[in-house]
Amino acid sequence: MKQITKYPLVLLFAAFIAVLSVLDMFVSRREFSEMENRYLQLKPTFTVKSLMNGKYTSTYETYINDQFVLRDNWISLKSRTEYLIGKQENNSVVYGKDHYMFDKLDRLDEERIKQNLSNVKEFFTRYSDTPATFAVIPNSYAVLSDKLPYGLALVDQFAYIDKWYAEVGGTGAATLSLKESLLEHKDNYIYYMTDHHWTTYGAYLAYSDYVRSRGMEPVEYDSLTANEVKGFYGTYFSKSKLFNAVPDIITWMDIPTTSVTIDGGTTIFDSNKQEVPVTGLYWQDKFETRDKYAAFLYGNNGVTVIQSENNRYHSEGKTSRILVIKDSYGNSMVPYLTYNYDEVVVLDLRAIPFNMSEFMAENEFDEILLLYNFKNFSEDINFTRLKY
């Protein structure tokens, strides 16, 4: 006993571990972490096969990490400690000025970009009879560069976008530069502080540029009924866990529709496999959760078809149709398009359940808009679906 008391720190540490172990036995296992906005690993089922191939050991390690007692408190403590010692990033999220966070995008997969451009060019060439536009949305740090830490070297998004546009322009498709409008309004709230998306107003600026490029005028922003949802902590927060992050405000516009279908139906299933009715452009219940941005268009679904009587350019006897192929940035921009088109058909290549060539053969569109954010375009593996 005297030997043990010579090492009080060892004794305290052992007692600490023992207490945590006891607590861990009585703490219920969580399926979902609101703080991290992700599902947690539950205890894996043991099989000889999973043990032999190493899957059980790996999964069990993840389970221990995910279900560790007081996990959220430890994450918060780690964040505070790193902040106090002057760390300017965590998990590839950079801490900027005025409570903004940014992607630490310091390298790109050039081969992936080459493949994606090839697939896009082939698609535009194959359907060259339909007017098409290619639009790449710069991620926040390119526009809000004055909020980055001094001396941080990141990918020059605008230079890459110009290069991509030069390549795609050879197909006859139009390209839409969003640089000027976003830079002009950079002092407005056009990107979220804690999330990788643009805000509803940032999306409006891009919508305005697009419809003007097509010879139309946008609906007036101030003419729409805006609704605010406070307390939004987005993807950057989920990755970095910055303890003093300032929550964002999501704005959604009350835009009427006559019909919204998702993958051919008027219901979807939530993560608990419960049926949810599609009653408009927004999944209202999502605004009450951590993943608030998923409320727009009910998240990322294969095919969303929106019909309305909002189109101010409606021609009697004709239904104008636009096809929007997009990533999640498009979810907050698409609602505005109802004021310029009778029907908006939205595709997400990550979730389409059909052959693209068959879909195009069965449908006619007045315009095609391919809309992706910079980072996603440089990384997405689903552009091959445009070929088949």
C-alpha positions as semicolon CSV with decimal commas, in nm:
position;residue;x (nm);y (nm);z (nm)
1;M;0,000;0,000;0,000
2;K;0,285;0,236;0,083
3;Q;0,428;0,174;-0,264
4;I;0,098;0,274;-0,424
5;T;0,070;0,596;-0,223
6;K;0,407;0,703;-0,359
7;Y;0,240;0,749;-0,695
8;P;-0,078;0,949;-0,629
9;L;-0,124;1,045;-0,995
10;V;-0,126;0,680;-1,098
11;L;-0,380;0,609;-0,826
12;L;-0,602;0,897;-0,932
13;F;-0,583;0,795;-1,297
14;A;-0,673;0,435;-1,214
15;A;-0,967;0,554;-1,006
16;F;-1,077;0,785;-1,287
17;I;-1,072;0,498;-1,538
18;A;-1,259;0,275;-1,297
19;V;-1,533;0,534;-1,245
20;L;-1,569;0,587;-1,620
21;S;-1,589;0,212;-1,676
22;V;-1,867;0,178;-1,419
23;L;-2,057;0,473;-1,564
24;D;-2,015;0,331;-1,912
25;M;-2,196;0,014;-1,805
26;F;-2,509;0,210;-1,713
27;V;-2,519;0,471;-1,990
28;S;-2,766;0,393;-2,268
29;R;-2,625;0,369;-2,619
30;R;-2,713;0,651;-2,857
31;E;-2,796;0,592;-3,222
32;F;-2,752;0,954;-3,329
33;S;-2,535;1,244;-3,215
34;E;-2,709;1,579;-3,244
35;M;-2,379;1,756;-3,178
36;E;-2,199;1,579;-3,463
37;N;-2,507;1,540;-3,685
38;R;-2,429;1,176;-3,763
39;Y;-2,529;0,824;-3,669
40;L;-2,311;0,655;-3,410
41;Q;-2,178;0,302;-3,427
42;L;-2,379;0,054;-3,219
43;K;-2,231;-0,263;-3,072
44;P;-2,149;-0,498;-3,360
45;T;-2,268;-0,858;-3,372
46;F;-1,986;-1,105;-3,324
47;T;-1,924;-1,369;-3,590
48;V;-1,617;-1,580;-3,656
49;K;-1,608;-1,450;-4,014
50;S;-1,609;-1,082;-3,909
51;L;-1,337;-1,155;-3,654
52;M;-1,118;-1,334;-3,908
53;N;-1,145;-1,061;-4,174
54;G;-1,080;-0,786;-3,920
55;K;-1,417;-0,616;-3,963
56;Y;-1,538;-0,697;-3,613
57;T;-1,229;-0,554;-3,445
58;S;-1,241;-0,236;-3,653
59;T;-1,614;-0,187;-3,599
60;Y;-1,585;-0,256;-3,226
61;E;-1,313;0,007;-3,196
62;T;-1,543;0,259;-3,367
63;Y;-1,823;0,152;-3,132
64;I;-1,605;0,216;-2,825
65;N;-1,506;0,560;-2,956
66;D;-1,861;0,657;-3,052
67;Q;-2,027;0,536;-2,733
68;F;-1,765;0,655;-2,483
69;V;-1,932;0,797;-2,174
70;L;-1,973;1,177;-2,178
71;R;-1,846;1,181;-2,537
72;D;-1,995;1,524;-2,620
73;N;-1,832;1,676;-2,313
74;W;-1,490;1,540;-2,408
75;I;-1,531;1,672;-2,762
76;S;-1,617;2,016;-2,626
77;L;-1,319;2,007;-2,388
78;K;-1,084;1,913;-2,673
79;S;-1,219;2,202;-2,881
80;R;-1,167;2,453;-2,599
81;T;-0,814;2,333;-2,530
82;E;-0,708;2,353;-2,895
83;Y;-0,860;2,700;-2,928
84;L;-0,674;2,825;-2,620
85;I;-0,337;2,708;-2,756
86;G;-0,404;2,899;-3,079
87;K;-0,493;2,617;-3,316
88;Q;-0,660;2,764;-3,627
89;E;-0,816;2,449;-3,770
90;N;-0,957;2,109;-3,686
91;N;-1,053;1,819;-3,912
92;S;-0,974;2,024;-4,225
93;V;-1,200;2,309;-4,112
94;V;-1,028;2,648;-4,090
95;Y;-1,133;2,906;-3,830
96;G;-1,171;3,248;-3,994
97;K;-1,269;3,596;-3,886
98;D;-1,616;3,703;-3,776
99;H;-1,707;3,348;-3,667
100;Y;-1,674;3,203;-4,018
101;M;-1,538;2,855;-4,083
102;F;-1,401;2,732;-4,415
103;D;-1,291;2,416;-4,593
104;K;-0,917;2,367;-4,591
105;L;-0,900;2,289;-4,962
106;D;-0,529;2,289;-5,037
107;R;-0,512;2,016;-5,302
108;L;-0,734;1,865;-5,571
109;D;-0,767;1,529;-5,741
110;E;-0,668;1,634;-6,093
111;E;-0,753;1,294;-6,241
112;R;-1,103;1,304;-6,095
113;I;-1,155;1,655;-6,231
114;K;-1,040;1,541;-6,575
115;Q;-1,289;1,253;-6,573
116;N;-1,574;1,474;-6,450
117;L;-1,510;1,735;-6,719
118;S;-1,499;1,464;-6,984
119;N;-1,836;1,325;-6,873
120;V;-1,995;1,669;-6,860
121;K;-1,865;1,764;-7,205
122;E;-1,990;1,437;-7,351
123;F;-2,334;1,497;-7,198
124;F;-2,362;1,852;-7,331
125;T;-2,246;1,741;-7,676
126;R;-2,496;1,454;-7,690
127;Y;-2,788;1,683;-7,603
128;S;-2,665;1,994;-7,782
129;D;-3,012;2,054;-7,930
130;T;-3,127;2,170;-7,586
131;P;-2,985;2,500;-7,454
132;A;-2,761;2,413;-7,160
133;T;-2,568;2,605;-6,896
134;F;-2,279;2,493;-6,677
135;A;-2,250;2,678;-6,346
136;V;-1,989;2,615;-6,076
137;I;-2,050;2,779;-5,741
138;P;-1,736;2,898;-5,561
139;N;-1,713;2,776;-5,204
140;S;-1,713;3,039;-4,933
141;Y;-1,340;3,099;-4,882
142;A;-1,295;3,212;-5,244
143;V;-1,549;3,491;-5,198
144;L;-1,478;3,569;-4,832
145;S;-1,100;3,548;-4,864
146;D;-1,052;3,851;-4,639
147;K;-1,181;3,641;-4,349
148;L;-0,916;3,369;-4,388
149;P;-0,616;3,344;-4,152
150;Y;-0,320;3,536;-4,288
151;G;-0,085;3,339;-4,512
152;L;-0,308;3,034;-4,558
153;A;-0,250;2,889;-4,906
154;L;-0,562;2,732;-5,054
155;V;-0,669;2,627;-5,402
156;D;-0,745;2,919;-5,636
157;Q;-1,106;2,834;-5,714
158;F;-1,165;3,114;-5,963
159;A;-0,864;3,012;-6,173
160;Y;-0,988;2,654;-6,188
161;I;-1,344;2,759;-6,272
162;D;-1,218;2,973;-6,562
163;K;-1,022;2,675;-6,690
164;W;-1,319;2,442;-6,664
165;Y;-1,544;2,691;-6,840
166;A;-1,298;2,721;-7,127
167;E;-1,311;2,344;-7,176
168;V;-1,688;2,307;-7,150
169;G;-1,747;2,611;-7,371
170;G;-1,627;2,409;-7,668
171;T;-1,940;2,193;-7,651
172;G;-2,171;2,483;-7,727
173;A;-2,307;2,493;-7,373
174;A;-2,315;2,829;-7,200
175;T;-2,117;2,894;-6,882
176;L;-2,236;3,112;-6,597
177;S;-1,987;3,309;-6,389
178;L;-2,115;3,375;-6,038
179;K;-1,794;3,542;-5,927
180;E;-1,899;3,902;-5,988
181;S;-2,236;3,887;-5,813
182;L;-2,106;3,700;-5,510
183;L;-1,803;3,927;-5,468
184;E;-2,024;4,233;-5,506
185;H;-2,241;4,109;-5,218
186;K;-1,968;3,955;-5,003
187;D;-2,056;4,187;-4,714
188;N;-2,407;4,045;-4,713
189;Y;-2,501;3,715;-4,552
190;I;-2,447;3,493;-4,858
191;Y;-2,266;3,197;-4,699
192;Y;-2,332;3,027;-4,369
193;M;-2,069;3,063;-4,098
194;T;-2,090;2,706;-3,968
195;D;-2,192;2,522;-4,285
196;H;-2,049;2,462;-4,632
197;H;-2,360;2,582;-4,818
198;W;-2,458;2,925;-4,937
199;T;-2,752;3,099;-4,774
200;T;-3,091;3,148;-4,931
201;Y;-2,983;3,497;-5,037
202;G;-2,661;3,368;-5,191
203;A;-2,871;3,119;-5,386
204;Y;-3,100;3,402;-5,495
205;L;-2,807;3,593;-5,645
206;A;-2,714;3,291;-5,856
207;Y;-3,077;3,239;-5,960
208;S;-3,094;3,603;-6,070
209;D;-2,778;3,570;-6,278
210;Y;-2,907;3,255;-6,441
211;V;-3,251;3,375;-6,548
212;R;-3,104;3,703;-6,673
213;S;-2,862;3,502;-6,886
214;R;-3,174;3,339;-7,034
215;G;-3,335;3,674;-7,114
216;M;-3,573;3,689;-6,817
217;E;-3,598;3,889;-6,497
218;P;-3,589;3,731;-6,151
219;V;-3,868;3,757;-5,900
220;E;-3,798;4,040;-5,654
221;Y;-3,640;3,902;-5,338
222;D;-3,828;4,142;-5,114
223;S;-4,160;4,045;-5,270
224;L;-4,134;3,696;-5,119
225;T;-4,247;3,603;-4,770
226;A;-3,936;3,512;-4,573
227;N;-3,930;3,287;-4,267
228;E;-3,634;3,253;-4,031
229;V;-3,514;2,948;-3,843
230;K;-3,250;3,016;-3,580
231;G;-2,997;2,789;-3,415
232;F;-2,844;2,625;-3,723
233;Y;-2,509;2,454;-3,664
234;G;-2,391;2,314;-3,996
235;T;-2,134;2,074;-4,138
236;Y;-1,829;2,282;-4,046
237;F;-1,937;2,284;-3,685
238;S;-2,008;1,911;-3,693
239;K;-1,652;1,848;-3,815
240;S;-1,466;2,099;-3,600
241;K;-1,680;2,110;-3,282
242;L;-1,565;2,470;-3,226
243;F;-1,694;2,542;-2,875
244;N;-1,770;2,912;-2,933
245;A;-1,929;2,879;-3,276
246;V;-2,207;3,127;-3,349
247;P;-2,519;2,959;-3,489
248;D;-2,651;3,050;-3,831
249;I;-2,999;3,157;-3,933
250;I;-3,174;2,975;-4,216
251;T;-3,425;3,167;-4,424
252;W;-3,685;2,987;-4,631
253;M;-3,928;3,148;-4,870
254;D;-4,299;3,072;-4,863
255;I;-4,332;2,975;-5,230
256;P;-4,659;2,806;-5,337
257;T;-4,672;2,499;-5,559
258;T;-4,947;2,295;-5,721
259;S;-4,756;1,966;-5,718
260;V;-4,428;1,828;-5,583
261;T;-4,331;1,466;-5,639
262;I;-4,016;1,289;-5,529
263;D;-3,909;0,978;-5,718
264;G;-4,258;0,958;-5,864
265;G;-4,447;0,973;-5,536
266;T;-4,586;1,217;-5,283
267;T;-4,425;1,058;-4,978
268;I;-4,071;0,982;-4,866
269;F;-3,929;0,778;-4,581
270;D;-3,729;0,927;-4,296
271;S;-3,428;0,767;-4,128
272;N;-3,661;0,560;-3,909
273;K;-3,839;0,427;-4,220
274;Q;-4,149;0,628;-4,131
275;E;-4,352;0,766;-4,419
276;V;-4,345;1,144;-4,457
277;P;-4,590;1,330;-4,686
278;V;-4,444;1,570;-4,940
279;T;-4,654;1,883;-4,901
280;G;-4,445;2,155;-5,062
281;L;-4,085;2,261;-5,116
282;Y;-3,970;2,216;-4,756
283;W;-3,959;1,934;-4,506
284;Q;-4,077;2,146;-4,216
285;D;-3,991;1,895;-3,944
286;K;-3,624;1,912;-4,045
287;F;-3,610;2,275;-3,938
288;E;-3,652;2,147;-3,581
289;T;-3,347;1,918;-3,605
290;R;-2,971;1,973;-3,625
291;D;-2,972;1,896;-4,000
292;K;-3,185;2,197;-4,086
293;Y;-3,052;2,245;-4,441
294;A;-3,201;1,906;-4,533
295;A;-3,543;2,073;-4,515
296;F;-3,487;2,224;-4,862
297;L;-3,649;1,997;-5,123
298;Y;-3,661;1,720;-4,860
299;G;-3,288;1,661;-4,896
300;N;-3,102;1,499;-5,183
301;N;-3,338;1,276;-5,378
302;G;-3,316;1,118;-5,721
303;V;-3,592;1,302;-5,910
304;T;-3,798;1,592;-5,783
305;V;-4,066;1,740;-6,009
306;I;-4,212;2,077;-5,912
307;Q;-4,516;2,234;-6,076
308;S;-4,665;2,569;-5,987
309;E;-4,863;2,863;-6,119
310;N;-4,588;3,108;-6,025
311;N;-4,433;3,142;-6,373
312;R;-4,456;3,505;-6,482
313;Y;-4,346;3,403;-6,832
314;H;-4,614;3,140;-6,885
315;S;-4,739;3,101;-7,243
316;E;-5,094;2,975;-7,287
317;G;-5,097;2,617;-7,411
318;K;-4,730;2,554;-7,334
319;T;-4,553;2,407;-7,032
320;S;-4,199;2,538;-7,003
321;R;-3,966;2,282;-6,844
322;I;-3,615;2,316;-6,708
323;L;-3,393;2,026;-6,604
324;V;-3,163;2,106;-6,311
325;I;-2,883;1,857;-6,241
326;K;-2,740;1,963;-5,908
327;D;-2,577;1,889;-5,576
328;S;-2,716;2,008;-5,242
329;Y;-2,635;2,374;-5,318
330;G;-2,914;2,362;-5,574
331;N;-3,174;2,269;-5,313
332;S;-3,204;2,626;-5,188
333;M;-3,192;2,782;-5,535
334;V;-3,446;2,564;-5,716
335;P;-3,758;2,712;-5,545
336;Y;-3,693;3,051;-5,711
337;L;-3,700;2,893;-6,057
338;T;-4,075;2,834;-6,023
339;Y;-4,121;3,203;-6,103
340;N;-3,970;3,153;-6,449
341;Y;-4,073;2,799;-6,547
342;D;-4,396;2,601;-6,529
343;E;-4,219;2,281;-6,434
344;V;-3,881;2,233;-6,269
345;V;-3,733;1,883;-6,287
346;V;-3,447;1,829;-6,044
347;L;-3,197;1,543;-6,060
348;D;-2,934;1,441;-5,809
349;L;-2,690;1,203;-5,976
350;R;-2,609;1,044;-5,640
351;A;-2,961;0,909;-5,610
352;I;-3,118;0,868;-5,956
353;P;-3,273;0,520;-5,993
354;F;-3,261;0,504;-6,374
355;N;-3,050;0,513;-6,688
356;M;-2,981;0,875;-6,786
357;S;-3,002;0,819;-7,162
358;E;-3,345;0,657;-7,125
359;F;-3,463;0,945;-6,908
360;M;-3,351;1,201;-7,165
361;A;-3,516;1,005;-7,447
362;E;-3,847;1,001;-7,261
363;N;-3,846;1,370;-7,162
364;E;-3,814;1,702;-7,342
365;F;-3,678;2,015;-7,180
366;D;-3,651;2,377;-7,284
367;E;-3,328;2,422;-7,088
368;I;-3,070;2,227;-6,891
369;L;-2,879;2,371;-6,594
370;L;-2,586;2,179;-6,445
371;L;-2,521;2,340;-6,106
372;Y;-2,246;2,223;-5,869
373;N;-2,032;2,375;-5,598
374;F;-1,658;2,383;-5,664
375;K;-1,547;2,125;-5,408
376;N;-1,816;1,878;-5,498
377;F;-1,748;1,906;-5,870
378;S;-1,380;1,833;-5,809
379;E;-1,456;1,524;-5,597
380;D;-1,788;1,374;-5,704
381;I;-1,771;1,023;-5,850
382;N;-2,122;1,019;-5,996
383;F;-2,072;1,215;-6,319
384;T;-2,020;0,885;-6,500
385;R;-2,398;0,846;-6,474
386;L;-2,432;1,118;-6,737
387;K;-2,283;0,877;-6,991
388;Y;-2,536;0,594;-6,967
